[in-house]
Amino acid sequence: MRTRVRRITVGRLDAPMKEPFGIAGGAQTRAANVLVRAELDDGTVGWGEGAPMPAFNGVTQAQTLSAARAAAAALRGAAAGAWGSWKTPRNACARAAVETALLDAWTRRLGIPLRVFFGGAEERITTDITIPIVAPEKAADAARGIRAFGVRTLKIKVGKRVQDDAARVLSAMAAAPSSKLMLDANAGYSPADALRLLARLRSEGVEPELFEQPTPAMAGLREVRRKGRVPVAADESADSPSAVMRLAAATACDVVNIKVMKLGLLGALETARVARACGFSLMIGGLVETRLGMTAAAHLACGLGRFAYADLDTPLFLAEDPMRGVPIGRGGVYDLSKVRSGIGVSPR
């Protein structure tokens, strides 16, 4: 007899942040997320998180709650292992939460880690740590703290005024010399401004390893990639498998950022496969998530293996940690080797 979904419950997941997390589109002062609990008819329970971020995608907590609750009603009685037939919401954050909870429950029932469901290629992945849009002196303090934690890759948010962004980057790099640098503009620049920033940094001997979503338009990504002579990652522009194929046809980027919150968990799996088939390197990323959402993404990346970049650091920005299990270890390491089943993370 098939195992079926007994019930899915949906609630708010609110967690204050240590300080505002600023990107080009705005700042977030708390994680205003959604928590989903899926229970199978044998009593197995799984958990999932949705992390809307209005500054990134315009999606709100209220919208995500509504979409997840509608999906919960539609999925009652569904076959737990028949993920191809699940009726999941169009809202990507809600879809991520529901799919993650169901797959957490399903892999817990099977007695396997979630990463094995995705292929089981690797057991560990190392994240960068982000410096949000802050004053240069705060960026320097953050960079020193990041290096003290053993992380050597700084991801620095830009996309506002070029002069201010350059000051932030140069201050951080001076405080943590020899760090690897990734820039992330969250589509905040014109091509001309992105190229101006690169020129300013290079005049000081600072060379980024990667420039993530410097502009909103695909043509702009291609221009920055070609004229700026820098590897470019697509994030906001890579929101579906078909979008990834368009990026490949346009030779607009080198790397695709896979985010569960913009694709759903199963959609992220499909998009990663398409991106790899198109010849792109892969990054695993997220929005402002707790350890639940971030560790689920780490399972996806480890399951598939060979992700060139990881940006799974936002649990470190929370003032209160509402989750237990799978800490981010020194050096930014997610070690999934001790997870026996499911994600290995649950609410406190």
N, C-alpha and C positions, 0 to 999 in steps of 0.2 A: 504494500500500500504506500502511495506517495506521501512524503512529508509535506504538509501544507502550512501556510501562514495563518496562525491563529489570530493575531492582532498586531497592529502597528500603532504606536502612540507617538505623538508629536508635541514638543514643548520648546520654550525659549531656552537658549544657552547664552547667558550674559556673563562676560568676564571683563573687569576693568583692566586697562593697560597702564604700564608704568609711566608712560608719557605719550603724547599724541604720535601716531604713526602717519607721517606726511608723505604723500606722493604728489605727482603733478596735478591730479584731479581734485585734491583735497586731503584733509587729515581725518583720521579715525581715533577716537579717544577710548573706545571700548569695543570688544568683540560682541556684536549684537547678532548672535548666530542662532541656529536651530538644532535641536537634539532629537533624534529619532531612535526609538526602541522597537525592534522587531522581535516578536516571539513566535516560535514555531509550535506546531501542535504536540511536539514531544517535550516542550518546556525550554528548549534551547533559546537563548536570548542573544541578540546582536545589537550593536550600536552604530549610529552614523551621524555625521555632522554636516550641516549646510552653513556656509559662511558667506552670506551676501556682503558686498562692499560697494555702496553707492558711488564712491569716488572712482571705482574701477569700471563697474558695469551698470550702474544705475539701479541695481536690484536692492530691495529693502528686506528687512526681517519680516515685516508684516506680509509682504507678497510671498516670501518663501514659506512661512508658516501656513498660509492659505493653500498653496499648491501642494505642500507635503501632506496636509490633512485630507485633501481630496484624493490624493494617491493612496493614502492609508486605507480609506474606505474601499477604493476600487481593488486593492490587492488582497483584501481579506479572503482567505480560502484559496489563494493562488498556490500553485505548486512551487515549493521553495527552491528547487534546483532548476526550474525551467525559466532561466533569466531571459531567454529570447522572446518569451511571451508576456513578460511583465508589462503592465500598463503604468509607465512612469511619467511624471509631469514634464511639461516643456521647460519650465523654470529650471535652469541647469543646477542651481544650488540645491533646490529641493530634490531634484533627481539624484544628485550626488549623495545627499543624506539618506534617501530611501534605499538606493542601490547599495550603499556602503553597509547600512544596517542589515539588509537581507543577506549580503555576501559574508558579512561577519558572522551572522547566525549560521549560515549554511556551512562555512568552513569550520566553525566551532563544532557543529554536529558531525562533520566528517573527521574531525580530529587532526586537521592540517592547518599550518599557518596560511594566511591569505596570500603571501608571496608565492607559495607553491601552486595555488590556484592559477596564478598568472605565469607560471613557468618555473619558478624556483631557481633562477640562474645564479643569484647572489644572496648574501645574508646581511651585508652592510652597505651603507651609503653615507657620504659625508656632505653636509650642507655648508654653504657659505653663510655669512651673517650680513644683514642689511643695515646700512646707515640711512635713515629716512631724511627727508628735507628738514634740516636743522641748521643752526648757525655754525660757522666754521669751527669755533672753539668746542662746541658740543660734538661735532663730527670728529675732531681730534681725540677727545676723551673716549668716544665710542670706539674708535679705531684701536686705541691702546687697550681697552677692555677686551675687544675681540681677539687681539693677538695674545693677551694674557690667558684667554680661554683655549688657546692652541689652534685657532682658526686662521688660515693664511689667505683666504679669499674674501675681499670686501666687495659687497654689492652696494653701490651708492646711488641713491635716488636723485635724479635730475629732471629737467623738463620745464623749468620755470625761466628765470632770467639767467642768461648764459654767464654773465659776470659773477652772480651769486653762486651759481652751480659750480663754476670753476674754482671759486674760493673754497667751497666745501670739500671738493675732491682733493685739491692740493693740500689742504690742511690735514685731512685724514691720511693721505699718503705720506706726508712728512712725519706724522706721528707713528705710523706703522710702515716703515720703509721695507721694501722687498715684498710687500703683499701683492698678490694678484688682484687686479681691478676689473670689475664689471660695472658698466653704467646701465641704468634703467630709467628711461624717460617717460614710460607709460604713455607714449604717443603725444607728448607735450610739446615737441619741437616742430618747427619747419625744417626742411633739409638744410637750409642755409645756417640756421642756428645750431643744428647738430654738428655741421662741419666747422663752425666757428669754435665750438667747445673742443672738438678734437684738436684743432690747431693750437688753441690756447694751452691745453694740457701738454701737447708735444713740445711746445716751446719751453716747458719746464722739465722735459725729460720723462713725462708720465705717459705710458702707452697702455690703453685699455686692452684687455684680452677679448672683450665682447661688449657690444653695444646692443642692448635689448630695446626693442620697439621705439626707436628714436622719433618716428613720425607716425601719424595715423594712416597715411595712404601707402599702398603697396609700391607705387612709383617712387615715393620718398624713401622707403626702405632700400630700394634698389639703388637710388642715387647716393645715399649715405654709404652703402656697401661699396659701390664702385669708386666714388670720388674720395671717400674717407679712408679707403684701404683698411677697413676694419671688419672683422666678422660681425654679422648682424643676426640677432635672434628675433623671431616673431612671437608675440604673445597675444595682444588684443586682436591682431590680424589672423591668428591661427585658432579660430573658434569652431572648426568642424573639419572632417576629412576633406570635403570639397574645397574649403579655403586653403588647406595645406597643398592640395594639388595645384591650385591657382598660384600660390607662392612659388612652387617649383617651376611652373611654366614661365613665370616672370623673372626667374633667377633673382628673387627679391631678398633672400636671406640664406643663412648657413645653418641655423639652429632653430628648432621649434620648441617652444615652452609648452609642455603638457600640463594642464591644470585640471584637476578633478572638478573644481568648482565652476569651470566654464564649459565642461563637456559631460559631466556625470562620470561615474567610475567606469562603466562599461564603454561609454563613448571615449573616454581617455585612452582606454586600451586600444580601441579601434583606430583612433587618431594617431597614436604612437606607432602603430604598425604601418599605417599609410605614410607617415613622415619618414620612417626608416626606409620604406620601399622607395621613396622619392630621393633618397640619398642624404637626408638631413641628419645632423647630429641632434641629440635629444637633451632637453632640460626638463627636470621635474620641478614644478613650482606650486604655489598656492596663494590664497588670499590671507586674511587675518584669521587664522585657525588655531584651535587648541591642539594638543597632542593627538586627539582622536583623528581629526581630519588629516593632519600632517603625517601621522604614522601610516594611515591607510595609503596615502600617496607614496610613502617610502616602500611599502609592500609592492605596489604596482611597479615602481622603478626597479626594485631588486628582483622581482619576479621576471621581468623582461630582460634586465641586465644591460650593461654598457650604456648607461646614461652619462653623458659627458659633464653635465652640470646639475647641481641640486640646490634648490632654494627653499628650504623647509624649516625656516628659523623662527616663525612668529610665536611659537610657544614661549620663547625666551623674552618676549616683550610684554607678557601678561603679568599683572600685579598679583593675581591669584590664579593658581593652577587648579582647574576643576576636574582634572583627570589623573588617573594613576596608571602606571605601566609604561614601559619603553621610554626611559628618559633620553634626552639629547646628551650624549656623553662628551667629555672633553675632546676638543678638536672638531666638534660638530658632528660626531658620529651617531648615526642611528644603527644600533646593533640589534638585528631581528633574530639572531641565532637562538635565543632562549624562548622565543614565542612558540608555544606548542600548538595553539589553534587560534584561528581568527586573527584579529588585528593585534591583540595583546594589550589593548587600552580600553578602559571603561570609566564611567563617572565615579567620582569619590562617593 
